[in-house]
């Protein structure tokens, strides 16, 4: 018997044992599945919100660095150019 066959047989036996346990403890299994689903859902939503916030921060212009190296929190002022030609 090779190691691969032994590992495969052990995994099959483990799968059968887990199936039997799941049938006997169905309510616990359903509660566990719901808990895992809730954790995954909340973390996925948190990940999406974090990505949206990072994208929003990248497009905004909150900080302006002046010539002395200090960072000001005032928004950048747009240069005014005349919109008409005289």
N, C-alpha and C positions, 0 to 999 in steps of 0.2 A: 504494500500500500504506500503510495507516494504521499508527500506532504500536502499536495494540492487536493487530493481526494479526501484526505483526513480533514482538512480545513473546510472543504465544501460540505462534507457530511456533518460536521459540527455546526455549521451555519444553518443547514436544513433542520437539524434537531432543535436548535435554538428558535428558529422560525415557528416550528410546530408547537413548541412550549409556549411561545408568546401568543400564538393564535388561541390555544386552549385557555390561557390566563385571561385573554381579552373576552372570550365568551363567558367565562365565569364571573368576571368583574366588569361587566359592561358599563355600569353607571360611572365607575371610577375612570374608565377609559374615555368615556364621552366628556367628563369634566376636564380631564387632562387635555384632550384635543381642543376643547373650547378655550382653555387657558393658554395653550400654545398659540392658537389662532389669534387671540386677543393681543398677546405680546408681539407677535409678528406684525399685526395690523398697526398697532400704536407706533412701533419703531419705524415702520415704513412711512407712515404719515409724518413722523418727526423728521425723517431723512428728507422727504419731499419738501417740507417747510424750510429746512435748513438750506437746501439747494436753491429754493426760490429766494430766500433772504440773501444768500451770497450773490446771486445773479442781480438782484435789486441793488445791492451795495456796489457792485462793479459798475453799474450804469449811472449811479448817482455821483455827485461831486460834492462831498461833504467837507473835505479838508483841502486847504490851499496852503502850499508851502511858500512863504515869502523869501526874499533874498537872503535873510540872515539865518536861515535854517530852522526857524521856529515854525510851528504848525498853527495856523489859525483855524477856528471852527466856523468862521463866517463863510457863507457861500461865495463862490467866485462871481465877481461882477462882470457882466458882459460889456465889451467895448461898444460904445455907441458910435455908429457910423450913420451919416445922413442917408436917408432912404430916397431922397429926391435929388435931382440934378438941376442946379440953377443955371 
